[in-house]
Amino acid sequence: MTFDELVQSRRKWIEEVLRPWCRRAARADLLAAEAQWTDLAGQVDPQETLWPWAWSRFEGLVHPELQRLDESREVTIVLRDGRRVRGFPDGRESRRDELVLFRIDPRTREHQRFGPLRIDQIELVVPAEAA
């Protein structure tokens, strides 16, 4: 195998195995992977790879080009217990496996914060205009 073939093989494994695994993995497995991330993924920050890949299991939550939470789109979060929360993802407050939403109350104009919501508490993320 040539070096170029080796590089291509590694890229293929990341795209076809590791990234899809992050989209499906349970929270506990993601946290375990984070501790060994440099052994798995190389010299990349889990905040820039593992966690955006994990959050991308929810369509429209991660900006596809920036690989960060899309803070410009209001979403409705449907939790596994049936509750619904509406707001904008807050990239500064959200950490690893926890999502924080914010919104301005239309009646009081006060800032509201929801969360943190763990990745395994969330059933579905829907763009607010579609909810």
WOFEN-V799125 format. One record per backbone hydrogen bond with DSSP energy under -1.0 kcal/mol. CO is the residue of the C=O (numbers start at 1). NH is the residue of the N-H. If there is no record, write none. Layout:
# WOFEN-V799125
co & nh
CO & NH
CO & NH
This chain:
# WOFEN-V799125
co & nh
2 & 6
3 & 7
4 & 8
5 & 9
6 & 10
7 & 11
8 & 12
9 & 13
10 & 14
11 & 15
12 & 16
13 & 17
13 & 18
14 & 19
17 & 21
18 & 22
19 & 23
21 & 24
21 & 25
26 & 30
27 & 31
28 & 32
29 & 33
30 & 34
31 & 35
34 & 37
36 & 40
37 & 41
42 & 44
45 & 48
46 & 51
49 & 53
50 & 54
51 & 55
52 & 56
54 & 57
55 & 58
58 & 61
61 & 70
63 & 67
68 & 63
69 & 71
74 & 128
75 & 87
76 & 126
77 & 85
78 & 123
78 & 124
79 & 82
83 & 79
85 & 77
87 & 75
88 & 102
90 & 94
95 & 98
97 & 119
98 & 95
99 & 117
100 & 90
101 & 114
102 & 88
103 & 112
105 & 109
110 & 105
112 & 103
114 & 101
117 & 99
118 & 121
121 & 80
124 & 78
126 & 76
127 & 130
